Amino acid sequence: MLAWTTSPGSPGGLLLREVDEPVPLPDELVVRVEAVAPNPGDLAALTGAPPGAIPGWDGSGVVLQAAADGQGLSVGERVVFLGLAARGWAQRRAVPRAMTAAAPADASWEQLATLPVPATSALRAVRRFGSLLGRRLLIVGATSAVGRFAVQLAARSGAVVVAVARDQSQHAELHRLGAHETHTDLNSVSPGVYGAIDMIGGRHLVQTYALLDRGGTVIALGHAAGADEHFPFGAFVADPATYDRAITSFFLGSEPELAKEMTYLAADRELQFGELDVKAWTELAAWIAAGAPRPSGRTVFTVDHEEPVS
Ligand SMILES: NC(=O)c1ccc[n+]([C@@H]2O[C@H](COP(=O)([O-])OP(=O)(O)OC[C@H]3O[C@@H](n4cnc5c(N)ncnc54)[C@H](OP(=O)(O)O)[C@@H]3O)[C@@H](O)[C@H]2O)c1
């Protein structure tokens, strides 16, 4: 079969070449991969990956071989999957059944491939706050893949959603997804924030923390700005209005079983996937070599197969 493998010196650091078929562990399915959607995490993991490794976490496809332990999805079922151990940018892959979910027939392969890491991260982050009914939740970087899902899930949880996204042309869309307030930067956000999910980091994390009510928490989920955080003296000095505020880090893989969350999200007909930039997978390395441009929405690659679709 064909797979993209890490290859220092090749364009984008990747080479499409023949590799061995996947050999599944007893709790793994073998999937015929139809679409893959690179995450910032996938791209970051390319640096430092050993030569010859197959990168790639998120995708969608059809089960070719059920897990040998007899549990999970059956042959022929549509599946959406996440494999943090990578191996996804291939025509076929083995994936732990704990990282798979049955996919509905009416969602496209491309839409489904964009779901795993962003939507499950958003769900787990929103859940950490407990009841959000009537509480102000700030989402920083709301036009990111995680941010869009977080806006939708927080709004349906009853939160008063305050969305921050630097691209004002996306604010009407964020309102449509459920945001109650939108801002291009944090300077115009009023204090009194119960909780926050920050996808950007750097000065955004510093400013977000300062907007919290006492007892409030920022989940530092993402670090898209790639910038240091400098807190001014006094940021952690508590007074009656500001005590017990917290910043917490986040790792999607902290609980390895993702099947239940992905099944819920994949079956959700209300969830909006957003604009997709669909390309053939032969363009993957060139896209990475060009800096993984993100013109609008998420970039998804459809996988070619030598055999006809069954
Ligand atoms: N800890 C975990 O387990 C976990 C899980 C999932 C994701 N993440 C992290 O979460 C972050 C978001 O992931 P994603 O897939 O949602 O990313 P994404 O779809 O690629 O979106 C990145 C976002 O960052 C914004 N951005 C980039 N640089 C910025 C800057 N300097 N100032 C302001 N905004 C900036 C972009 O704004 P524009 O749209 O205006 O360009 C875009 O909205 C990434 O850092 C990712 O690695 C972490």
The ligand as a Gaussian input file, in Angstrom:
#p B3LYP/6-31G(d) Opt

LIG

0 1
 N       -3.591000      20.092000      24.283000
 C       -4.269000      19.325000      23.431000
 O       -4.543000      18.144000      23.686000
 C       -4.731000      19.961000      22.152000
 C       -5.754000      19.374000      21.400000
 C       -6.174000      20.021000      20.240000
 C       -5.575000      21.211000      19.834000
 N       -4.568000      21.734000      20.578000
 C       -3.933000      23.008000      20.198000
 O       -4.960000      23.999000      20.125000
 C       -4.613000      24.989000      19.175000
 C       -5.753000      25.143000      18.177000
 O       -5.863000      23.936000      17.410000
 P       -6.792000      23.936000      16.105000
 O       -6.725000      22.625000      15.450000
 O       -8.117000      24.455000      16.499000
 O       -6.002000      25.026000      15.236000
 P       -6.378000      25.748000      13.877000
 O       -7.707000      25.309000      13.383000
 O       -5.199000      25.612000      12.984000
 O       -6.542000      27.269000      14.299000
 C       -5.477000      28.045000      14.743000
 C       -6.078000      29.363000      15.215000
 O       -5.086000      30.149000      15.803000
 C       -5.273000      31.489000      15.383000
 N       -3.974000      32.143000      15.499000
 C       -2.779000      31.676000      15.071000
 N       -1.803000      32.527000      15.413000
 C       -2.395000      33.549000      16.078000
 C       -1.918000      34.739000      16.666000
 N       -0.608000      35.042000      16.652000
 N       -2.804000      35.567000      17.242000
 C       -4.113000      35.273000      17.259000
 N       -4.642000      34.159000      16.702000
 C       -3.777000      33.316000      16.122000
 C       -5.806000      31.377000      13.973000
 O       -6.518000      32.550000      13.661000
 P       -7.019000      32.896000      12.170000
 O       -8.187000      31.981000      11.913000
 O       -7.423000      34.320000      12.246000
 O       -5.827000      32.629000      11.289000
 C       -6.732000      30.178000      14.118000
 O       -8.004000      30.572000      14.583000
 C       -3.282000      24.545000      18.558000
 O       -2.233000      25.176000      19.262000
 C       -3.278000      23.040000      18.831000
 O       -1.974000      22.496000      18.837000
 C       -4.135000      21.150000      21.727000

